[in-house]
Amino acid sequence: MVMPTHLLAPGLDEAEIATFSEPVLHGELRQYLNFEGIIISDDLQMLGALGETDIAGAAIKSLSAGCDLLIYGNLSVTLESLAEQVVEQLRDNDILRAILTERQNKVRKFITKNAEILS
């Protein structure tokens, strides 16, 4: 597993923090470094992640960029509310639904492959 940070890497992406950056997560980690493991976000309620979005938007941005698992510490809303907000954003977006399915499959494969050490 690897955890990107909520900092800008202007040499790779001038617009987005690493957590929300496809050039960083997909381009550098997946393609350049050939990383095949799980990418897990840092806490998406940290100020560095919530500067210009809400907690559901942070989920969508990090999943779209390449994160497979998300961390939320001290949720200011219930998990059900967060899930409802994310589902609402996914409702009419086939691309985001495909991304979420891909992330779920990657995590399931990781859990199956590592079941012995995860139990």
N, C-alpha and C positions, 0 to 999 in steps of 0.2 A: 504494500500500500504506500501511497504517497499523498501528502497534504500540501496543496499550494497555499500561498499566503495571500492576504488581502492588500498587497502592495502593487504599485505599478512597476512594470518592467518595460520602460519606454523603448528600449532597443528591440523588443519583440512585439509590443502592442502599446501604442501611445494613448489609447482611449479607455481601456478596461483594466481593472486589477486582474492579477493572475487567476484568481478564482472564477472570474467571468470571461476569461480570454480564450477563445478557440485557438488563436495562434500559439499561445503558451501551452495549453493542455493537449490539444490535438497535434499541433505542428511540432512543438519541441519535445513534449513527453512521449506521445504515441509514435510519431513518425521519425523524428531525428534520433531520439534515444531508444526507440523501439520498446517502450515500456508497455507491458501487457497487463499489469496488475490493476488494482482498484485505485481510483483517484477519489479521495474523500475530502470534502470541503472542510475548512476551518469553520468555526461557529459563525453562522450566517446572520446572527443578531449583533455581531460586533459592528462598531461604527464604520470601520473600513469597508464593510459589505453593504451597509444600509444607507450609505451617503445619499444615493439618488433613487432608491427603490424601497419597496416594502418587503415583508418577509416572504410573501408568495412570489413576488418578482425576483427576489434573490434566489429562490429555489429554481425558478424557470431559467434564469440567466446562467446559474452554475451547471445545471443539467445540460442545457444547450451547448455550453462551452466544452463539456467533457467530464464533469464530475459524475461519479457513479453512486456515491453515498453522500448524504448531507448531514451536517451537525447543526442543531439548534439547542442552545443552552438557555435555560430560564425563559421559556416561551412566554411572550406577553399575550398570546392567544392559546386556545386549546389546540391539540393536534387535529381534532376533527375540523375545527375552523380553518386551520392551515390547509388541510387536505381539500376541503371544499373550495377554498380560494384557488388552489393549484388546479383542481379538476375544472373549475370554471374557465380558467385560462386555456386548458387543453381541449375543452369541449368542441370547438370548431377549428382546431388546428391539427391537421393530420401529421404535419412534420414533427411537432412537439410530442404527439402521442407516439410516433415511431421512435423518437429519441428516448422517451421514458421506457418503452418496451425493451429497447436495446440495453438500457442501463439495468433494468430489472433482470434480464437474462444474464448479463455479465456478473451481477452480484450473486444470482442463484448458482451459476457455474463455479464461482469462487468458493461459495459455502460448501457445495458438493465436493469440490476438489480438496478442501481443507477441513472437512467435517471432523476428522480425528483430532486435530489440534484446536478446533473451535469448541469442542464439547467439554 
